[in-house]
Amino acid sequence: MGLENFLRGLKLTYVLHNFLNRRKLKEAQAAYRKYGLKKSVYTPVSHQEIKKQAISEEAPWLDQPNATERLLSQAYFQQLPAAWQDAVRQWPERGYLILKGLFSAEEVETINREIDRLVHEQKAEWRYVNKIMFAVRQSKAVRDIVHKPELEALLGFLLGKPVKLFQSINFLKGSQQSAHSDSIHMTTYPLGYMIAAWIALEDIDPGSGPLFYYPGSHRLPYVLNEDFDHGGNYFLIGEQAYARYEAAIKSVLEKQNLPQETFLAQKGDVLLWHANLLHGGSPVLDPQRTRKSMVLHYFAEGVICYHEITQRPALQE
Ligand SMILES: O=C(O)CCC(=O)C(=O)O
């Protein structure tokens, strides 16, 4: 193990990192206070610990038993265009919805041009080999395009709280990421207050490694650190914690036998997914093909936002 990996596994490194980034932990501090969590925002945090201490709150309204009935009676829902109403109606049962053609060809073109520019100027923040992180912070043009008031209003409606963009990720090729729930990466207390929007930045070819997902999987129990052997301890994050998580999800899926769907989107189409929807990237069958796409991850405002897998509070700009 190299020194960098060793330091990444050390919880003390994050304590220091959090301290140095304390300006970005103001929201975390306020949320800890709101939910009665008595601990420092610099120290490791996990669902197991939060739920022992914090004031409990109900799940998002559309995760509750009478969701569809309540949804249909809302004035906001009733004034939506018919195509959006059909899409939104699916949310409680299926945990995802599709908005066809939300972004115009020109908007997609501009995003792609800006991503190319960041790559060419070597300004793109590559992480985990194939992810370009936070292009929204680097390009005003991208930021202006993705901040669509009608999209953010819908996201806020689905969660029952206003949302705030946490991060963007751009892919040029298929991610080939194994099935996972974003709640292991971007976790909230109460659970369920994260939502993602996946944007097709070109027509998606079946050979390019399309996004896949399991409709209805958001209703399965959340799989968090306390639910699998992550291999960590008081001082260390488990070295193979994420691989162990992926194995745990694989075995959930084997037991559940849920049908998988893929998103063969057209340029500008958007898929929204629930915080606990299991999804990932299909194998890339044609390595020559690009699969340009962008994911926006939003947290609801006012809840505790953190990263269960690495036990860190989320740093918010
Ligand atoms: O785009 C993909 O292939 C997967 C993206 C994903 O899993 C995520 O952003 O959480």
The ligand as a Gaussian input file, in Angstrom:
#p B3LYP/6-31G(d) Opt

LIG

0 1
 O      -23.370000       7.100000     -15.615000
 C      -23.131000       5.995000     -15.155000
 O      -22.761000       5.050000     -15.874000
 C      -23.253000       5.741000     -13.680000
 C      -23.303000       7.000000     -12.888000
 C      -23.495000       6.728000     -11.437000
 O      -23.603000       5.618000     -11.013000
 C      -23.585000       7.823000     -10.465000
 O      -23.290000       8.973000     -10.795000
 O      -23.967000       7.553000      -9.311000

